[in-house]
Amino acid sequence: MASTKAKIIRIGNSRGIRLSKSLIEQYALRDEVILEAGDDCLILRPVECPRTGWDKAFERMHQLGDDELLDSESIVETEWDKEDWVW
């Protein structure tokens, strides 16, 4: 793992570090990061989008036939559903 030296700077009553543009781009960092505290280190990780990978998971479920509605017998179709509902 490559090391980079950074200065701790004052930000109001807190402190922070500046990250170079190249590090931000290399690790796809955005406005927020995950900060993990280890015994003798801090680890920054990019925050993933909440639904990352859902499209692949749903496709896999479909391939396995595991995408059926579990409570289909509880669906009661009304006259409104039959006549007025438009997709």
PyMOL commands that place a pseudoatom at each C-alpha (Angstrom):
pseudoatom trace, name=CA, resn=MET, resi=1, chain=A, elem=C, hetatm=0, pos=[0.000, 0.000, 0.000]
pseudoatom trace, name=CA, resn=ALA, resi=2, chain=A, elem=C, hetatm=0, pos=[1.404, 3.401, -0.979]
pseudoatom trace, name=CA, resn=SER, resi=3, chain=A, elem=C, hetatm=0, pos=[1.758, 6.064, 1.706]
pseudoatom trace, name=CA, resn=THR, resi=4, chain=A, elem=C, hetatm=0, pos=[1.043, 9.757, 1.357]
pseudoatom trace, name=CA, resn=LYS, resi=5, chain=A, elem=C, hetatm=0, pos=[1.833, 12.457, 3.871]
pseudoatom trace, name=CA, resn=ALA, resi=6, chain=A, elem=C, hetatm=0, pos=[-0.928, 14.991, 4.654]
pseudoatom trace, name=CA, resn=LYS, resi=7, chain=A, elem=C, hetatm=0, pos=[-1.128, 17.945, 7.019]
pseudoatom trace, name=CA, resn=ILE, resi=8, chain=A, elem=C, hetatm=0, pos=[-3.880, 18.232, 9.598]
pseudoatom trace, name=CA, resn=ILE, resi=9, chain=A, elem=C, hetatm=0, pos=[-5.647, 21.565, 9.054]
pseudoatom trace, name=CA, resn=ARG, resi=10, chain=A, elem=C, hetatm=0, pos=[-8.028, 23.620, 11.171]
pseudoatom trace, name=CA, resn=ILE, resi=11, chain=A, elem=C, hetatm=0, pos=[-11.687, 23.605, 10.064]
pseudoatom trace, name=CA, resn=GLY, resi=12, chain=A, elem=C, hetatm=0, pos=[-13.620, 25.736, 12.555]
pseudoatom trace, name=CA, resn=ASN, resi=13, chain=A, elem=C, hetatm=0, pos=[-13.269, 24.051, 15.955]
pseudoatom trace, name=CA, resn=SER, resi=14, chain=A, elem=C, hetatm=0, pos=[-12.404, 20.745, 14.285]
pseudoatom trace, name=CA, resn=ARG, resi=15, chain=A, elem=C, hetatm=0, pos=[-9.482, 19.426, 12.291]
pseudoatom trace, name=CA, resn=GLY, resi=16, chain=A, elem=C, hetatm=0, pos=[-9.331, 17.763, 8.912]
pseudoatom trace, name=CA, resn=ILE, resi=17, chain=A, elem=C, hetatm=0, pos=[-7.028, 16.607, 6.157]
pseudoatom trace, name=CA, resn=ARG, resi=18, chain=A, elem=C, hetatm=0, pos=[-6.930, 17.545, 2.495]
pseudoatom trace, name=CA, resn=LEU, resi=19, chain=A, elem=C, hetatm=0, pos=[-6.932, 14.766, -0.051]
pseudoatom trace, name=CA, resn=SER, resi=20, chain=A, elem=C, hetatm=0, pos=[-5.364, 15.248, -3.453]
pseudoatom trace, name=CA, resn=LYS, resi=21, chain=A, elem=C, hetatm=0, pos=[-7.594, 15.216, -6.508]
pseudoatom trace, name=CA, resn=SER, resi=22, chain=A, elem=C, hetatm=0, pos=[-5.797, 12.102, -7.769]
pseudoatom trace, name=CA, resn=LEU, resi=23, chain=A, elem=C, hetatm=0, pos=[-6.608, 10.158, -4.560]
pseudoatom trace, name=CA, resn=ILE, resi=24, chain=A, elem=C, hetatm=0, pos=[-10.237, 11.288, -4.669]
pseudoatom trace, name=CA, resn=GLU, resi=25, chain=A, elem=C, hetatm=0, pos=[-10.559, 10.145, -8.280]
pseudoatom trace, name=CA, resn=GLN, resi=26, chain=A, elem=C, hetatm=0, pos=[-8.590, 6.910, -7.787]
pseudoatom trace, name=CA, resn=TYR, resi=27, chain=A, elem=C, hetatm=0, pos=[-10.877, 5.747, -4.963]
pseudoatom trace, name=CA, resn=ALA, resi=28, chain=A, elem=C, hetatm=0, pos=[-14.098, 7.286, -6.349]
pseudoatom trace, name=CA, resn=LEU, resi=29, chain=A, elem=C, hetatm=0, pos=[-14.680, 9.374, -3.228]
pseudoatom trace, name=CA, resn=ARG, resi=30, chain=A, elem=C, hetatm=0, pos=[-17.727, 11.669, -3.228]
pseudoatom trace, name=CA, resn=ASP, resi=31, chain=A, elem=C, hetatm=0, pos=[-19.225, 13.992, -0.613]
pseudoatom trace, name=CA, resn=GLU, resi=32, chain=A, elem=C, hetatm=0, pos=[-19.231, 11.315, 2.102]
pseudoatom trace, name=CA, resn=VAL, resi=33, chain=A, elem=C, hetatm=0, pos=[-16.884, 8.503, 3.072]
pseudoatom trace, name=CA, resn=ILE, resi=34, chain=A, elem=C, hetatm=0, pos=[-16.990, 5.590, 5.482]
pseudoatom trace, name=CA, resn=LEU, resi=35, chain=A, elem=C, hetatm=0, pos=[-14.387, 6.123, 8.217]
pseudoatom trace, name=CA, resn=GLU, resi=36, chain=A, elem=C, hetatm=0, pos=[-13.226, 3.008, 10.055]
pseudoatom trace, name=CA, resn=ALA, resi=37, chain=A, elem=C, hetatm=0, pos=[-11.042, 3.242, 13.148]
pseudoatom trace, name=CA, resn=GLY, resi=38, chain=A, elem=C, hetatm=0, pos=[-8.624, 0.361, 13.636]
pseudoatom trace, name=CA, resn=ASP, resi=39, chain=A, elem=C, hetatm=0, pos=[-6.179, -0.320, 16.461]
pseudoatom trace, name=CA, resn=ASP, resi=40, chain=A, elem=C, hetatm=0, pos=[-3.484, 1.849, 14.910]
pseudoatom trace, name=CA, resn=CYS, resi=41, chain=A, elem=C, hetatm=0, pos=[-5.013, 3.194, 11.701]
pseudoatom trace, name=CA, resn=LEU, resi=42, chain=A, elem=C, hetatm=0, pos=[-7.899, 5.035, 10.064]
pseudoatom trace, name=CA, resn=ILE, resi=43, chain=A, elem=C, hetatm=0, pos=[-9.430, 3.687, 6.874]
pseudoatom trace, name=CA, resn=LEU, resi=44, chain=A, elem=C, hetatm=0, pos=[-11.475, 5.789, 4.432]
pseudoatom trace, name=CA, resn=ARG, resi=45, chain=A, elem=C, hetatm=0, pos=[-13.818, 3.977, 2.065]
pseudoatom trace, name=CA, resn=PRO, resi=46, chain=A, elem=C, hetatm=0, pos=[-16.188, 5.357, -0.555]
pseudoatom trace, name=CA, resn=VAL, resi=47, chain=A, elem=C, hetatm=0, pos=[-19.882, 5.210, 0.308]
pseudoatom trace, name=CA, resn=GLU, resi=48, chain=A, elem=C, hetatm=0, pos=[-21.636, 2.889, -2.120]
pseudoatom trace, name=CA, resn=CYS, resi=49, chain=A, elem=C, hetatm=0, pos=[-24.989, 3.757, -3.599]
pseudoatom trace, name=CA, resn=PRO, resi=50, chain=A, elem=C, hetatm=0, pos=[-27.715, 2.096, -1.513]
pseudoatom trace, name=CA, resn=ARG, resi=51, chain=A, elem=C, hetatm=0, pos=[-29.009, -0.048, -4.382]
pseudoatom trace, name=CA, resn=THR, resi=52, chain=A, elem=C, hetatm=0, pos=[-25.704, -1.006, -5.971]
pseudoatom trace, name=CA, resn=GLY, resi=53, chain=A, elem=C, hetatm=0, pos=[-25.969, -4.488, -7.454]
pseudoatom trace, name=CA, resn=TRP, resi=54, chain=A, elem=C, hetatm=0, pos=[-29.760, -4.771, -7.160]
pseudoatom trace, name=CA, resn=ASP, resi=55, chain=A, elem=C, hetatm=0, pos=[-30.205, -5.043, -10.927]
pseudoatom trace, name=CA, resn=LYS, resi=56, chain=A, elem=C, hetatm=0, pos=[-27.909, -8.073, -11.084]
pseudoatom trace, name=CA, resn=ALA, resi=57, chain=A, elem=C, hetatm=0, pos=[-29.535, -9.636, -8.010]
pseudoatom trace, name=CA, resn=PHE, resi=58, chain=A, elem=C, hetatm=0, pos=[-33.020, -9.235, -9.513]
pseudoatom trace, name=CA, resn=GLU, resi=59, chain=A, elem=C, hetatm=0, pos=[-31.870, -10.694, -12.816]
pseudoatom trace, name=CA, resn=ARG, resi=60, chain=A, elem=C, hetatm=0, pos=[-30.398, -13.694, -10.975]
pseudoatom trace, name=CA, resn=MET, resi=61, chain=A, elem=C, hetatm=0, pos=[-33.647, -14.141, -9.017]
pseudoatom trace, name=CA, resn=HIS, resi=62, chain=A, elem=C, hetatm=0, pos=[-35.564, -14.137, -12.310]
pseudoatom trace, name=CA, resn=GLN, resi=63, chain=A, elem=C, hetatm=0, pos=[-33.233, -16.732, -13.822]
pseudoatom trace, name=CA, resn=LEU, resi=64, chain=A, elem=C, hetatm=0, pos=[-33.760, -18.974, -10.786]
pseudoatom trace, name=CA, resn=GLY, resi=65, chain=A, elem=C, hetatm=0, pos=[-37.540, -18.461, -10.849]
pseudoatom trace, name=CA, resn=ASP, resi=66, chain=A, elem=C, hetatm=0, pos=[-37.359, -16.840, -7.440]
pseudoatom trace, name=CA, resn=ASP, resi=67, chain=A, elem=C, hetatm=0, pos=[-39.178, -13.634, -8.384]
pseudoatom trace, name=CA, resn=GLU, resi=68, chain=A, elem=C, hetatm=0, pos=[-42.784, -14.693, -7.897]
pseudoatom trace, name=CA, resn=LEU, resi=69, chain=A, elem=C, hetatm=0, pos=[-45.204, -12.844, -5.661]
pseudoatom trace, name=CA, resn=LEU, resi=70, chain=A, elem=C, hetatm=0, pos=[-45.455, -14.796, -2.407]
pseudoatom trace, name=CA, resn=ASP, resi=71, chain=A, elem=C, hetatm=0, pos=[-48.949, -13.679, -1.414]
pseudoatom trace, name=CA, resn=SER, resi=72, chain=A, elem=C, hetatm=0, pos=[-50.678, -13.652, -4.816]
pseudoatom trace, name=CA, resn=GLU, resi=73, chain=A, elem=C, hetatm=0, pos=[-53.832, -15.259, -3.365]
pseudoatom trace, name=CA, resn=SER, resi=74, chain=A, elem=C, hetatm=0, pos=[-54.359, -12.189, -1.179]
pseudoatom trace, name=CA, resn=ILE, resi=75, chain=A, elem=C, hetatm=0, pos=[-54.787, -9.885, -4.177]
pseudoatom trace, name=CA, resn=VAL, resi=76, chain=A, elem=C, hetatm=0, pos=[-58.400, -8.857, -4.625]
pseudoatom trace, name=CA, resn=GLU, resi=77, chain=A, elem=C, hetatm=0, pos=[-59.109, -7.139, -7.901]
pseudoatom trace, name=CA, resn=THR, resi=78, chain=A, elem=C, hetatm=0, pos=[-61.778, -4.438, -7.656]
pseudoatom trace, name=CA, resn=GLU, resi=79, chain=A, elem=C, hetatm=0, pos=[-63.976, -2.925, -10.356]
pseudoatom trace, name=CA, resn=TRP, resi=80, chain=A, elem=C, hetatm=0, pos=[-61.764, 0.156, -10.209]
pseudoatom trace, name=CA, resn=ASP, resi=81, chain=A, elem=C, hetatm=0, pos=[-58.734, -2.047, -10.917]
pseudoatom trace, name=CA, resn=LYS, resi=82, chain=A, elem=C, hetatm=0, pos=[-60.477, -3.623, -13.899]
pseudoatom trace, name=CA, resn=GLU, resi=83, chain=A, elem=C, hetatm=0, pos=[-61.978, -0.495, -15.453]
pseudoatom trace, name=CA, resn=ASP, resi=84, chain=A, elem=C, hetatm=0, pos=[-60.162, 2.642, -14.294]
pseudoatom trace, name=CA, resn=TRP, resi=85, chain=A, elem=C, hetatm=0, pos=[-56.574, 1.713, -13.526]
pseudoatom trace, name=CA, resn=VAL, resi=86, chain=A, elem=C, hetatm=0, pos=[-54.130, 2.641, -16.298]
pseudoatom trace, name=CA, resn=TRP, resi=87, chain=A, elem=C, hetatm=0, pos=[-50.492, 1.627, -16.383]
for i in range(1, 87): cmd.bond("trace and resi %d" % i, "trace and resi %d" % (i + 1))
show_as sticks, trace
zoom trace
